Amino acid sequence: MADLLGALVDGVPGTTVPVTDRGFLYGDAIFEVLRSYDGSPAFFREHLDRMTAGGAALEYPEPCPVAAFAADLRTLLADADGDRTFRLYWTRGEGGGVGGEPERTRRVSMAFAVSRPPAVAYREGVECILAQGSATAASGAKVANYVSNIVATRRARAAGAHEALMVDGEGRIGEGATSNVFVLAGGVLRTPPVRGILPGVTRSIVMREARAEGIEVEESELRSEVLEGASEVFLTSSVREVLPVRAVGGRPIGEPGPVTRRLAERYEAAALADAARWAH
């Protein structure tokens, strides 16, 4: 993670989050990660729609403060000398034990320099491992309880890989520890269905752009065997955007292919266009 460049707690700079906040005590918080392009955030509405839905599913006591988060981003961008990655946290607030019922939620908005994988990763692709387990996804919310994701990422890095693809007890690939995964096989672009995985914002944009390109897109179970016939594999996330994969679990996929490259171009264009709409 890049150095913190700015932070607001409930809209106030220089304020800290108390250790009694439920986000700290129990991981009782939802967060979103998005980035800016040409000085304006991209896909803010999509990210905040997901946060809103997550708060409703987790029975937060207040509606998501969408307008307040938007104001936070404008403040954090006001003096920025480049693009930023934002982490927006929304906690249930303070009070009570596990079953406590706070009256007020708390929001935290942070800005970092954009820290993408190196250029060589996009030219040559990255390696992934397969890891047993599941990433954290509660009711479609991007929850702050991220321990399983952290452990999987540590194992990937220890193996010299970029990402861990999570495999359940039935051999199904769900998602990456911090990404969604796509496999191109037989001319069909496949990605796991939203069932126990996080419905990634970048994932949904890439699916839309693929269909606009005339590519058949299928949400279906992915088992490790599908990698044997894969011509292209890539990861998606807000900071990585579209990142090609050259090998999974020691099985070579090959160099980044034309579909991956084209979808990377289309995603970037869509992000720039959405950011421009925010600016105006």
C-alpha positions as CSV (number, residue, x, y, z in Angstrom):
1,M,0.0,0.0,0.0
2,A,1.3,3.4,-0.9
3,D,1.8,6.1,1.7
4,L,-1.3,7.8,3.0
5,L,-1.7,11.2,1.5
6,G,-4.9,12.4,3.2
7,A,-7.7,11.2,5.4
8,L,-11.0,12.4,6.7
9,V,-13.1,10.9,9.5
10,D,-16.7,12.0,9.2
11,G,-15.5,14.7,6.9
12,V,-12.9,16.1,9.4
13,P,-9.2,16.1,8.6
14,G,-6.7,15.2,11.3
15,T,-9.2,13.1,13.3
16,T,-8.6,9.6,14.5
17,V,-10.9,6.5,14.7
18,P,-11.4,5.4,18.3
19,V,-10.4,1.8,19.3
20,T,-14.0,1.3,20.4
21,D,-15.2,1.6,16.8
22,R,-16.8,-1.7,15.7
23,G,-14.8,-1.7,12.5
24,F,-11.7,-2.2,14.7
25,L,-13.2,-4.5,17.3
26,Y,-15.1,-6.8,15.0
27,G,-14.4,-6.0,11.4
28,D,-17.9,-4.6,11.3
29,A,-17.3,-2.2,8.4
30,I,-17.7,-2.1,4.7
31,F,-15.2,-0.6,2.4
32,E,-14.7,0.3,-1.3
33,V,-11.6,1.0,-3.3
34,L,-11.7,3.2,-6.4
35,R,-9.3,5.5,-8.2
36,S,-9.3,8.7,-10.1
37,Y,-8.4,9.4,-13.7
38,D,-7.4,12.9,-14.8
39,G,-8.3,14.1,-11.4
40,S,-11.8,12.7,-11.1
41,P,-13.0,9.4,-9.6
42,A,-14.3,6.7,-11.9
43,F,-17.3,4.5,-11.2
44,F,-18.1,6.3,-7.9
45,R,-21.8,5.6,-8.3
46,E,-21.3,1.9,-8.9
47,H,-19.0,1.6,-5.9
48,L,-21.4,3.5,-3.6
49,D,-24.4,1.5,-4.9
50,R,-22.6,-1.7,-3.8
51,M,-21.8,-0.1,-0.4
52,T,-25.4,1.0,0.0
53,A,-26.7,-2.5,-0.8
54,G,-24.1,-4.0,1.6
55,G,-25.2,-1.7,4.4
56,A,-28.8,-2.6,3.9
57,A,-28.0,-6.3,3.8
58,L,-25.9,-6.0,7.0
59,E,-28.7,-3.9,8.7
60,Y,-26.7,-0.8,9.3
61,P,-28.7,1.8,11.4
62,E,-28.4,4.6,8.8
63,P,-28.5,4.8,5.0
64,C,-25.2,5.0,3.2
65,P,-23.9,8.6,3.3
66,V,-23.3,8.8,-0.5
67,A,-23.3,12.6,-0.8
68,A,-20.9,12.9,2.2
69,F,-18.5,10.4,0.6
70,A,-18.7,12.4,-2.6
71,A,-17.8,15.6,-0.7
72,D,-14.9,13.8,1.0
73,L,-13.5,12.9,-2.4
74,R,-13.7,16.4,-3.7
75,T,-11.8,17.6,-0.6
76,L,-9.1,14.9,-1.0
77,L,-8.7,15.8,-4.6
78,A,-8.6,19.6,-4.2
79,D,-4.9,19.8,-3.7
80,A,-3.9,16.5,-5.4
81,D,-0.9,16.7,-7.7
82,G,-1.8,13.4,-9.5
83,D,-4.3,10.7,-9.5
84,R,-5.3,8.9,-6.3
85,T,-6.6,5.6,-5.0
86,F,-9.3,6.0,-2.5
87,R,-10.3,3.7,0.3
88,L,-13.8,4.5,1.7
89,Y,-14.8,2.8,5.0
90,W,-18.2,2.8,6.5
91,T,-18.5,1.3,10.0
92,R,-21.5,0.5,12.1
93,G,-20.1,2.9,14.6
94,E,-19.5,2.4,18.4
95,G,-21.3,0.7,21.1
96,G,-22.3,-2.6,22.6
97,G,-20.9,-6.1,22.3
98,V,-21.3,-8.3,19.3
99,G,-25.0,-7.7,19.3
100,G,-24.7,-3.9,19.9
101,E,-26.9,-1.5,18.2
102,P,-25.1,1.9,17.6
103,E,-27.3,4.8,16.6
104,R,-24.7,6.4,14.3
105,T,-22.4,5.0,11.7
106,R,-19.0,6.4,10.9
107,R,-17.3,7.1,7.6
108,V,-13.6,7.2,6.8
109,S,-12.2,8.4,3.5
110,M,-8.5,8.0,2.7
111,A,-6.4,8.9,-0.3
112,F,-3.2,7.2,-1.6
113,A,-1.0,7.6,-4.6
114,V,-2.0,5.1,-7.3
115,S,0.1,2.0,-7.0
116,R,-0.4,-0.4,-9.9
117,P,1.6,-3.5,-10.8
118,P,4.7,-2.7,-12.8
119,A,4.5,-2.3,-16.6
120,V,6.2,-5.7,-17.2
121,A,3.2,-7.4,-15.5
122,Y,0.9,-6.0,-18.1
123,R,3.3,-6.9,-21.0
124,E,4.1,-10.4,-19.8
125,G,1.3,-11.4,-17.4
126,V,1.5,-12.5,-13.8
127,E,1.5,-15.9,-12.1
128,C,-1.2,-17.1,-9.7
129,I,-1.5,-20.0,-7.3
130,L,-4.6,-22.0,-6.4
131,A,-5.4,-21.8,-2.7
132,Q,-8.0,-23.7,-0.7
133,G,-10.6,-21.5,1.0
134,S,-12.8,-18.6,0.2
135,A,-12.3,-14.9,0.2
136,T,-14.5,-12.8,2.4
137,A,-17.9,-11.8,0.9
138,A,-20.8,-11.2,3.2
139,S,-24.2,-10.6,1.5
140,G,-22.3,-9.0,-1.4
141,A,-20.6,-6.5,0.8
142,K,-16.9,-5.7,0.7
143,V,-16.5,-6.3,4.4
144,A,-13.4,-5.2,6.4
145,N,-12.9,-8.7,7.9
146,Y,-10.2,-9.5,5.4
147,V,-8.1,-12.0,7.2
148,S,-8.6,-14.9,4.8
149,N,-7.8,-12.7,1.9
150,I,-4.6,-11.5,3.7
151,V,-3.4,-15.1,4.4
152,A,-4.1,-16.2,0.8
153,T,-2.1,-13.2,-0.5
154,R,0.8,-13.9,1.8
155,R,0.9,-17.5,0.5
156,A,0.9,-16.3,-3.1
157,R,3.7,-13.9,-2.5
158,A,5.7,-16.5,-0.6
159,A,5.4,-18.7,-3.7
160,G,6.6,-15.9,-5.9
161,A,3.2,-15.4,-7.4
162,H,1.1,-12.2,-7.7
163,E,-2.3,-13.5,-6.7
164,A,-4.1,-16.5,-5.1
165,L,-7.2,-17.9,-6.8
166,M,-9.5,-19.3,-4.1
167,V,-10.8,-22.9,-4.6
168,D,-13.6,-24.3,-2.6
169,G,-14.0,-27.9,-1.3
170,E,-15.6,-29.0,-4.5
171,G,-12.8,-27.7,-6.7
172,R,-14.5,-24.6,-7.9
173,I,-12.5,-21.4,-8.5
174,G,-14.3,-18.5,-6.9
175,E,-12.3,-15.3,-7.1
176,G,-8.9,-14.0,-6.4
177,A,-7.9,-12.9,-2.9
178,T,-8.2,-9.3,-4.1
179,S,-9.6,-9.7,-7.6
180,N,-12.1,-11.3,-9.9
181,V,-10.9,-13.8,-12.5
182,F,-11.9,-14.4,-16.1
183,V,-11.0,-17.3,-18.4
184,L,-11.2,-17.3,-22.2
185,A,-11.8,-20.9,-23.5
186,G,-13.3,-22.0,-26.7
187,G,-14.0,-18.4,-27.6
188,V,-16.2,-17.9,-24.5
189,L,-15.2,-15.5,-21.7
190,R,-16.2,-17.2,-18.4
191,T,-16.2,-15.8,-14.9
192,P,-17.7,-17.4,-11.7
193,P,-21.3,-16.4,-10.9
194,V,-22.0,-14.0,-8.0
195,R,-22.7,-16.6,-5.4
196,G,-20.4,-16.3,-2.4
197,I,-18.0,-14.0,-4.2
198,L,-17.8,-10.2,-4.3
199,P,-19.6,-8.7,-7.3
200,G,-16.7,-6.6,-8.4
201,V,-17.4,-3.3,-10.0
202,T,-14.5,-3.7,-12.5
203,R,-15.8,-7.2,-13.2
204,S,-19.2,-5.8,-14.2
205,I,-17.7,-3.1,-16.4
206,V,-15.5,-5.6,-18.2
207,M,-18.4,-7.9,-18.8
208,R,-20.4,-5.0,-20.3
209,E,-17.4,-4.0,-22.5
210,A,-16.8,-7.6,-23.6
211,R,-20.4,-8.0,-24.8
212,A,-20.2,-4.7,-26.6
213,E,-17.2,-6.2,-28.4
214,G,-19.4,-9.1,-29.5
215,I,-17.6,-11.6,-27.1
216,E,-19.8,-14.2,-25.6
217,V,-19.7,-13.9,-21.8
218,E,-20.8,-16.6,-19.5
219,E,-21.2,-16.6,-15.7
220,S,-20.6,-20.2,-14.8
221,E,-18.6,-22.5,-12.4
222,L,-14.9,-22.6,-13.0
223,R,-13.0,-25.7,-12.1
224,S,-9.2,-25.9,-12.3
225,E,-9.6,-28.3,-15.3
226,V,-10.9,-25.3,-17.4
227,L,-7.4,-23.8,-17.3
228,E,-6.1,-26.7,-19.5
229,G,-8.1,-25.3,-22.4
230,A,-7.7,-21.6,-21.6
231,S,-6.3,-19.4,-24.2
232,E,-6.3,-16.3,-22.0
233,V,-6.8,-15.6,-18.3
234,F,-6.9,-12.2,-16.6
235,L,-7.7,-10.6,-13.3
236,T,-9.8,-7.5,-12.7
237,S,-9.9,-4.9,-9.8
238,S,-10.2,-1.2,-9.6
239,V,-6.5,-0.5,-9.2
240,R,-5.1,-3.3,-11.4
241,E,-7.9,-2.7,-14.0
242,V,-7.3,-5.7,-16.4
243,L,-4.2,-7.7,-15.6
244,P,-3.2,-10.6,-17.8
245,V,-2.2,-14.0,-16.2
246,R,0.6,-16.1,-17.8
247,A,0.4,-19.1,-15.4
248,V,-1.8,-20.6,-12.7
249,G,-0.5,-23.1,-10.3
250,G,2.5,-23.8,-12.5
251,R,0.3,-24.4,-15.5
252,P,1.3,-22.0,-18.3
253,I,-1.4,-20.0,-20.1
254,G,0.8,-18.1,-22.5
255,E,1.5,-14.4,-23.3
256,P,-1.3,-11.8,-22.9
257,G,-3.8,-12.4,-25.7
258,P,-5.7,-10.0,-28.0
259,V,-9.0,-10.2,-26.0
260,T,-7.3,-9.3,-22.7
261,R,-5.5,-6.4,-24.4
262,R,-8.7,-5.1,-26.1
263,L,-10.7,-5.3,-22.9
264,A,-8.0,-3.5,-21.0
265,E,-8.2,-0.7,-23.6
266,R,-12.0,-0.6,-23.4
267,Y,-12.0,-0.6,-19.6
268,E,-9.6,2.3,-19.5
269,A,-11.7,4.3,-22.0
270,A,-14.8,3.6,-19.9
271,A,-13.1,4.8,-16.8
272,L,-11.9,8.0,-18.4
273,A,-15.4,8.7,-19.7
274,D,-17.0,8.1,-16.3
275,A,-14.4,10.3,-14.6
276,A,-15.1,13.0,-17.1
277,R,-18.8,12.9,-16.3
278,W,-18.0,13.3,-12.6
279,A,-15.9,16.4,-13.4
280,H,-18.8,18.0,-15.2
